[in-house]
Amino acid sequence: MGTNPLTTILVSWSSTYAQNMSSKAVGHLDSTPKNNDVEIKTNKIDASEKDHQAVEDSNDVIQPTQGSKKSQDIVSNSNQSIQILSIDVECVATGYSHLDRAPCSVAIVNDQCEILFDSLIKPDKPIVSDLFPFSGVRKVDLHHAPSFDEVIKKVHSFFTPTTLIVGQSIMSDVNWMKLEKDVHYSDLIELGDEFETFNPKYGNKTYFSLAHEAYVLLKIDLNATEGHLARNDAKASIQLYNKYLKDKDQSKLEQARRELLRAPTTISPLRRFSGVYEKVCLSAFNPGFCRCGQPMVNELHKRPNKKRSQNSNDQKEELSPSTNKKMKVIDEKNKS
């Protein structure tokens, strides 16, 4: 493995974080080449509650990323050095709607699957819920974490105008870290768009979550650890890119899409909690699970309201009577 020109930044507070968090995650990613997760980023909230970020993860129906290109459409300039990075941001809740989020952790991984940067972030607003099943972070972990302003300066130092950013629902991460096109990156590769495929059963396109992609194609369960970790999602994104997109082998990519479509899906965190966790609405993308009444993220981004399906079980936006009854019970408990 070649030495990356970027040196991993280690600061005093990150070493403490690494000791506390290392046991939670990296084992599956390191032991299995190429990995990632399934149910979320269509349920973006699923895999990582990227929901949070106007969104990751954290997940309902994946929307196309503005400004992203299909990997085969990106032409490299031989006179410029292009680096490929993946960035992932996790969030905590600062209110009870699916729009009330603040970054709590961020990780950057290069195309050699090396973690260049991995940091907690202390929100500047009171935390209503740490959304642990989606963020992988506890409130106590953030007490002595660096501020957003401190972290974002370090994050920006890794990016250049020729950087290619790879990720799932990547625009949310880009927006959270205030990355600008032609300043911090040249193009975005949206994995959700790359792996989308036509579903003949329903006559429409199906979009898969990062968790599903990682589980089926990389044999890695991103939901296996206690909560999502930004570094695991970022590593999985790079591994998916390296395995299926880097060499622009369309036959390999088509085979991957067929595998994703055939594979059964597991119950995502979003569905497991019926759209609510510690009284916080989780559904930033799926109106059927939204309990706060706020606009869906795609509406805020003024994106086309195309009807998409994460998998056959998520085909309809309307919930079944039994699910509606269950969610009404949850609502009553939340009000009490």
C-alpha positions as CSV (number, residue, x, y, z in Angstrom):
1,M,0.0,0.0,0.0
2,G,1.5,3.4,-1.0
3,T,2.0,6.2,1.4
4,N,-0.8,8.7,1.2
5,P,0.3,12.3,0.8
6,L,-2.0,13.3,3.6
7,T,-0.8,12.6,7.1
8,T,-3.4,11.4,9.6
9,I,-4.0,14.1,12.1
10,L,-3.8,13.0,15.7
11,V,-4.7,15.4,18.4
12,S,-4.9,14.9,22.1
13,W,-8.6,14.6,22.3
14,S,-8.8,12.2,19.3
15,S,-6.6,9.7,21.1
16,T,-9.0,9.5,24.0
17,Y,-11.9,9.1,21.5
18,A,-10.1,6.3,19.7
19,Q,-9.6,4.4,22.9
20,N,-13.2,4.7,23.8
21,M,-14.6,4.0,20.4
22,S,-12.2,1.6,18.8
23,S,-13.8,-1.5,20.3
24,K,-17.2,-0.6,18.8
25,A,-16.5,-0.8,15.2
26,V,-13.6,-1.4,13.0
27,G,-13.3,-5.2,13.3
28,H,-15.9,-6.0,10.6
29,L,-14.6,-3.5,8.1
30,D,-10.9,-4.4,8.5
31,S,-11.5,-8.2,8.4
32,T,-13.7,-8.1,5.3
33,P,-12.7,-6.4,2.1
34,K,-15.3,-4.0,0.8
35,N,-18.3,-3.5,2.9
36,N,-21.4,-1.5,3.7
37,D,-25.0,-1.2,4.7
38,V,-28.5,-1.5,3.4
39,E,-31.4,0.1,4.8
40,I,-30.9,3.5,5.1
41,K,-30.2,5.9,2.9
42,T,-33.2,5.4,1.2
43,N,-34.3,5.4,4.7
44,K,-31.5,7.5,5.1
45,I,-32.1,7.3,8.7
46,D,-31.7,3.6,8.7
47,A,-28.2,3.0,8.3
48,S,-26.9,6.0,10.0
49,E,-29.7,8.3,10.5
50,K,-28.3,10.5,7.9
51,D,-31.7,11.6,8.0
52,H,-30.4,13.7,10.6
53,Q,-28.5,15.7,8.2
54,A,-31.1,16.6,6.0
55,V,-29.8,14.3,5.1
56,E,-27.4,9.7,5.9
57,D,-28.4,7.1,7.0
58,S,-30.4,8.1,8.4
59,N,-32.7,7.3,5.6
60,D,-36.2,6.8,3.9
61,V,-36.2,7.2,0.2
62,I,-33.0,8.2,-1.5
63,Q,-33.0,11.3,-3.5
64,P,-30.6,12.0,-6.3
65,T,-27.6,14.0,-5.3
66,Q,-27.5,17.4,-7.0
67,G,-24.2,17.9,-8.7
68,S,-23.2,14.3,-8.6
69,K,-22.2,12.4,-11.7
70,K,-22.2,8.8,-12.7
71,S,-18.8,7.4,-12.2
72,Q,-18.3,6.5,-15.9
73,D,-19.0,10.1,-16.9
74,I,-16.2,11.6,-14.9
75,V,-13.1,12.3,-17.0
76,S,-9.8,12.8,-15.3
77,N,-7.4,15.5,-16.3
78,S,-3.9,14.0,-16.7
79,N,-2.3,17.3,-15.8
80,Q,-4.0,17.4,-12.4
81,S,-3.6,15.1,-9.4
82,I,-7.0,13.7,-8.4
83,Q,-7.5,12.3,-4.9
84,I,-10.5,10.2,-4.0
85,L,-12.0,10.6,-0.5
86,S,-15.1,9.5,1.3
87,I,-16.5,11.6,4.1
88,D,-19.3,10.7,6.5
89,V,-21.0,12.8,9.2
90,E,-23.2,11.5,12.0
91,C,-25.6,13.7,13.9
92,V,-27.4,14.1,17.2
93,A,-30.9,15.6,17.7
94,T,-31.2,19.2,19.0
95,G,-35.0,19.1,18.8
96,Y,-37.9,16.7,18.2
97,S,-38.4,17.1,14.4
98,H,-36.4,15.3,11.8
99,L,-34.8,18.6,10.8
100,D,-33.4,19.3,14.3
101,R,-29.9,17.9,13.9
102,A,-26.3,18.9,14.6
103,P,-23.1,17.1,13.6
104,C,-21.5,15.0,16.4
105,S,-18.8,13.1,14.4
106,V,-17.0,13.1,11.1
107,A,-14.6,10.8,9.4
108,I,-12.5,11.0,6.2
109,V,-11.1,7.9,4.4
110,N,-8.9,7.8,1.3
111,D,-9.0,5.4,-1.6
112,Q,-6.6,3.0,0.2
113,C,-9.2,2.7,3.0
114,E,-7.0,4.6,5.4
115,I,-8.7,6.8,8.0
116,L,-7.2,10.2,7.5
117,F,-9.4,12.0,10.1
118,D,-11.8,10.8,12.7
119,S,-13.3,13.2,15.2
120,L,-16.1,13.9,17.5
121,I,-17.8,17.3,17.4
122,K,-19.4,19.1,20.3
123,P,-22.7,20.6,19.2
124,D,-23.3,24.3,20.0
125,K,-26.9,23.6,21.0
126,P,-28.4,21.4,23.8
127,I,-28.8,17.8,22.8
128,V,-32.3,16.3,23.0
129,S,-31.2,12.8,22.0
130,D,-27.8,11.4,21.0
131,L,-29.7,9.1,18.6
132,F,-27.2,6.4,19.6
133,P,-28.5,3.6,17.3
134,F,-27.9,5.9,14.4
135,S,-24.9,8.0,15.5
136,G,-22.9,5.6,17.6
137,V,-22.1,8.4,20.0
138,R,-23.2,9.0,23.6
139,K,-23.8,12.5,25.0
140,V,-21.0,12.0,27.5
141,D,-18.6,11.3,24.7
142,L,-19.1,14.9,23.5
143,H,-18.4,16.8,26.7
144,H,-14.8,17.5,25.9
145,A,-15.0,17.2,22.1
146,P,-13.7,20.0,19.9
147,S,-16.1,22.6,18.6
148,F,-17.6,22.5,15.1
149,D,-15.4,25.5,14.0
150,E,-12.3,23.6,15.2
151,V,-13.2,20.5,13.4
152,I,-14.3,22.0,10.1
153,K,-10.9,23.8,9.7
154,K,-9.2,20.4,9.9
155,V,-11.7,18.8,7.6
156,H,-11.2,21.5,4.9
157,S,-7.5,20.9,5.0
158,F,-7.9,17.5,3.4
159,F,-9.8,18.6,0.3
160,T,-8.7,20.3,-2.9
161,P,-10.4,21.6,-6.0
162,T,-9.6,18.2,-7.7
163,T,-10.9,15.9,-5.0
164,L,-13.5,13.3,-6.0
165,I,-15.9,12.6,-3.1
166,V,-17.6,9.2,-2.8
167,G,-20.5,8.4,-0.5
168,Q,-24.1,7.5,0.1
169,S,-26.5,10.5,0.3
170,I,-23.2,12.4,0.0
171,M,-24.7,15.8,-0.4
172,S,-25.8,15.9,3.2
173,D,-22.3,15.3,4.4
174,V,-20.9,17.9,2.0
175,N,-23.5,20.4,3.2
176,W,-22.8,19.7,6.9
177,M,-19.1,20.2,6.4
178,K,-19.6,23.3,4.2
179,L,-17.6,21.8,1.3
180,E,-17.8,23.9,-1.9
181,K,-17.5,22.7,-5.4
182,D,-14.3,23.8,-7.2
183,V,-12.9,24.8,-3.8
184,H,-13.0,21.5,-1.9
185,Y,-14.0,19.0,-4.6
186,S,-14.5,18.6,-8.4
187,D,-17.2,16.0,-8.5
188,L,-19.4,13.7,-6.3
189,I,-20.0,10.0,-6.8
190,E,-23.4,9.1,-5.3
191,L,-23.5,5.4,-4.5
192,G,-27.2,5.4,-4.3
193,D,-27.5,6.5,-7.9
194,E,-24.8,4.1,-9.0
195,F,-26.5,1.1,-7.6
196,E,-30.1,2.0,-8.5
197,T,-31.8,-0.5,-10.7
198,F,-35.1,-1.1,-12.4
199,N,-37.5,-3.3,-10.4
200,P,-39.7,-5.2,-12.9
201,K,-42.0,-6.4,-10.0
202,Y,-43.1,-2.8,-9.4
203,G,-42.2,-1.2,-12.6
204,N,-40.0,1.5,-11.1
205,K,-36.4,2.1,-9.9
206,T,-35.3,0.7,-6.6
207,Y,-32.7,2.6,-4.5
208,F,-30.7,0.7,-1.8
209,S,-29.3,1.9,1.5
210,L,-25.6,1.9,2.3
211,A,-26.3,-0.9,4.8
212,H,-27.9,-3.1,2.2
213,E,-25.1,-2.5,-0.3
214,A,-22.4,-3.2,2.3
215,Y,-24.2,-6.3,3.6
216,V,-24.9,-7.9,0.2
217,L,-21.8,-6.9,-1.7
218,L,-19.1,-6.6,1.0
219,K,-20.5,-9.1,3.5
220,I,-20.2,-6.4,6.2
221,D,-23.0,-5.6,8.6
222,L,-22.9,-1.9,9.4
223,N,-25.7,-2.4,11.9
224,A,-23.8,-5.1,13.8
225,T,-22.0,-2.7,16.2
226,E,-23.7,-0.5,18.9
227,G,-24.7,2.4,16.7
228,H,-23.3,3.7,13.5
229,L,-19.8,5.0,13.3
230,A,-18.8,7.6,10.7
231,R,-15.5,5.9,9.9
232,N,-17.2,2.6,9.2
233,D,-19.7,4.2,6.7
234,A,-16.9,6.1,5.0
235,K,-14.7,3.0,4.7
236,A,-17.6,1.0,3.3
237,S,-18.3,3.7,0.7
238,I,-14.7,3.6,-0.5
239,Q,-14.7,-0.2,-0.6
240,L,-17.8,-0.2,-2.7
241,Y,-16.3,2.3,-5.0
242,N,-13.0,0.4,-5.4
243,K,-14.8,-2.9,-6.0
244,Y,-17.6,-1.9,-8.4
245,L,-17.0,1.6,-9.8
246,K,-13.3,2.4,-10.0
247,D,-12.5,0.2,-13.1
248,K,-15.8,1.2,-14.8
249,D,-16.7,-2.4,-15.5
250,Q,-20.4,-2.1,-16.4
251,S,-20.9,-5.9,-16.4
252,K,-19.7,-6.1,-12.8
253,L,-21.9,-3.2,-11.8
254,E,-24.9,-4.7,-13.4
255,Q,-24.3,-8.0,-11.6
256,A,-24.1,-6.1,-8.3
257,R,-27.4,-4.4,-9.0
258,R,-29.0,-7.7,-9.6
259,E,-27.6,-9.1,-6.4
260,L,-28.9,-6.2,-4.4
261,L,-32.4,-6.6,-5.9
262,R,-32.6,-10.3,-5.2
263,A,-31.2,-10.2,-1.7
264,P,-33.8,-10.0,1.1
265,T,-33.6,-6.9,3.3
266,T,-33.4,-6.8,7.1
267,I,-35.5,-4.6,9.3
268,S,-33.9,-1.2,9.3
269,P,-33.5,0.9,12.5
270,L,-36.1,3.3,11.1
271,R,-38.7,0.6,11.0
272,R,-37.5,-1.0,14.2
273,F,-38.3,2.2,16.1
274,S,-41.4,3.0,13.9
275,G,-40.0,6.3,12.9
276,V,-39.5,7.7,16.5
277,Y,-36.6,7.4,18.9
278,E,-36.7,9.1,22.3
279,K,-39.6,11.2,21.1
280,V,-37.5,12.4,18.1
281,C,-38.9,12.0,14.6
282,L,-36.5,10.0,12.5
283,S,-38.1,10.1,9.1
284,A,-36.6,12.9,6.9
285,F,-37.4,11.2,3.7
286,N,-40.5,8.9,4.1
287,P,-43.7,10.8,4.7
288,G,-45.4,7.6,5.9
289,F,-43.1,7.4,8.9
290,C,-42.8,11.2,9.7
291,R,-44.4,12.1,13.1
292,C,-43.4,15.7,13.3
293,G,-45.1,17.2,10.2
294,Q,-42.0,19.0,8.9
295,P,-41.2,19.0,5.2
296,M,-39.3,16.1,3.8
297,V,-35.6,16.9,3.0
298,N,-36.1,16.4,-0.7
299,E,-38.8,19.1,-0.6
300,L,-36.4,21.5,1.1
301,H,-33.8,20.8,-1.6
302,K,-36.5,21.3,-4.3
303,R,-35.7,18.0,-5.9
304,P,-38.1,16.2,-8.1
305,N,-40.6,14.2,-6.1
306,K,-40.0,10.9,-7.9
307,K,-41.5,7.9,-6.3
308,R,-38.8,5.6,-5.3
309,S,-38.5,2.3,-3.5
310,Q,-35.7,1.1,-1.3
311,N,-36.9,-2.5,-1.5
312,S,-40.1,-4.4,-2.1
313,N,-41.1,-4.0,1.5
314,D,-40.9,-0.3,1.3
315,Q,-42.8,0.0,-2.0
316,K,-45.7,2.0,-0.7
317,E,-45.4,5.2,1.2
318,E,-48.7,4.6,2.9
319,L,-48.4,2.4,6.0
320,S,-50.4,-0.7,6.6
321,P,-53.3,-0.4,9.1
322,S,-51.4,-2.5,11.6
323,T,-48.3,-0.2,11.4
324,N,-50.5,2.9,11.7
325,K,-52.1,1.4,14.8
326,K,-48.7,0.7,16.3
327,M,-47.4,4.2,15.5
328,K,-50.5,5.7,17.1
329,V,-49.8,3.8,20.3
330,I,-46.2,5.1,20.2
331,D,-47.5,8.7,19.7
332,E,-49.7,8.3,22.8
333,K,-46.8,7.1,24.8
334,N,-44.6,10.0,23.6
335,K,-47.3,12.5,24.7
336,S,-47.6,11.0,28.1
